[in-house]
Amino acid sequence: MTKKNIKTLERVFKGVSNHWRIKTLLLVAERPGITLDEIASALKGNYQTLSEHVKRVRSAGLITKQYHGRSVAHNLSPFGVKAVKILKTFLD
């Protein structure tokens, strides 16, 4: 294992180090293309708080953003797909 790979793992684990981030990641897995408004509504959370958590999950490389006019669709990245699989093994 290289130092780069270990740093990548650290970034991924920091990306899921909060219950809002875990909920967000699982929701994006269920509903690809979901917007931030839809995330806040589905999770019944504060828009500003969830905006920050979505930003951190994206910074961790777990989700991607795709602009569609004024709205932004969120989808899992390849690392996000792997992270969701790992999270689900803990939830089962």
N, C-alpha and C positions, 0 to 999 in steps of 0.2 A: 504494500500500500504506500503510495507516494504522499508527500506532504500536501500536494494539491488536492488529492482525493479526500484526505482527512479534513481539509478546510471546507470542501464542498459539503461533506457530511455535517460539519458544524453549522454551516449556513442553513441547511435543510432543517436540522433539529431546532435551531433558533426560530425558524419560520413556523413551527408548530408548537411553540412553547407557551401557548395561551389557549384557554378554552374557546374564545371567540375565533381565533385563527383556525383551530381544529374544526369547529362548526362550519366556518366559511369554506374551508377546503372540502369538507364532505358535501356541502351544499352545491358547490361548483361541480363536483363530480356527478351529482344527481341531475343537475340542471345546467348543462353546458350552454354558454352564451348568456348567462344571467348578468343583469346589470347591478350596479351598486344599490340603486333604489330597491330592487327586488330582493337583494341580499338582506338589507336592513329590514324590510317588511317581513320576510320569511323568518328571520331570526329574532324579530321583535326587539331590535336593539337600536341604540342611538346612531344616527347616520354618521356623525363626525367620528365617533369611536370606531365604528365598523370601517369607515373610510381609511383610518390609520392602520387598522389590522389588515385590510386588503392590501394596502401599500406594502406592509411588511411581508406578507405572504408572497406578493409579487417580487419583492426585492430578494427573497430567498430562492427565487427561481421556480416556485411551485405552481404559479398560475401565470397566464399571459393575458394581455389586454388587446382588444381589437376594436378600433373605432368605427362606428356606424353613424355618421352624421354627428348629432349631439350626444348620442348614447355610446357607452363603452361596454362591450361584451367581455366577460371573463371566462376563460377556459383553463383546464389543467394543462400544464406543461408535461413533458415526459417524466421529469422528476416528480411532479405532482401526482401523476398516475401511480408511480411507485410508492410515494408517501401514503396515498390513500389505501393502497393494498396493505401496507404495514399497519396503519392505524386500524383498519378493519379487523386485522388478526387480533389486536388487543381488545376490540369491542365485542368480538364473538365469544 
